[in-house]
Amino acid sequence: MAINLAKRASDKVVERFRLGSCTEGIFSNRWKWTGVATVQVYSVDKLPLQSYEKDKEDGSRFGALTELGDTVQEMTVKDDKAFNGSIDKGNNTAQMMIKAASSVLRRQTDEVIIPYVDRYRLQKLAAGAGITGSNVALTRENAIETVMKAGAEMSNKMVPRDGRVLYIGESEAIKVKLADQVVGADKLAGEVLVSGVCGTIDGMQVRVVPDDYMPEETVFMIVRRGCAVAPKKIETYRILEEHPDIDGAVVQGRLLHDCFVLEALKDGIYVGKSSGN
């Protein structure tokens, strides 16, 4: 740790680059974790389709009677992260008051918390995907077709076409932007409404993210909105102006959160992997 005391210097701070969240807006809000750490989600099983026997005299003409079953998924919020930093009044005064506590808290949120949460969620989404493509390699020649074929696999699993989001790293996105195939693909341009959004392909919103946001060996991922949940059970950010242990301010934060793919909707996630696993 270094504390650089100012001599003759500007009172302006050089702000680092930062990104907004790229995963907001894709999760279901149907379940609440208020007051509990664990939520159980039930899905009702399907009944077998049988032939109607209109000439049958004994027993049901609708076929064998089957008790309707169900499946339960239990989700417990576990990822618990925190930070705790002090701003000594003496050092801050000697540094021309560049460490305003509110600004420090904003930087910590923008540069640490949001990127961490985005990476964590993308890892969880990829791990819970219901459809996986193996040995995927995008080129300028095949990029659009590969993405469309992935979408077709989802459609063949009855996943609705609306609400799909394509996640792709910056390096792989170059091949998509330069793709020779343009039929059925909109130009990657337009107003940015969510961090990383740069247009649509085959009706899918494209969100380009830093390469290290993508899970290992993941070339791209398609996620349909609502097939996962991302609860934040505790989200505390605070500034303690009067602290018994230091003469200055303390900046603290805690985030208890998680991300779960709903088992009944896991086919709403397609992961294109570079390996055969």
Secondary structure, DSSP 4 states (H G I P E B T S, - for coil): ------SS--S---PPP----SSTT-S--S---TT-SEEEEEEEPPPPP----TT--SS-TT-S-----EEEEEEE--EEEEEEEEEEHHHHHHTTT---HHHHHHHHIIIIIHHHHHHHHHHHHHHT-SEEE-S----TTTHHHHHHHHHHHHHHTT--STTEEEEEEHHHHHHHHT-S--TT---S-S---STTEEEEETTEEEEEE-GGGSPTTEEEEEEETTSEE--EEEEEEEEESS-TTSSEEEEEEEEEE--EE-GGGGGGEEEEESS--
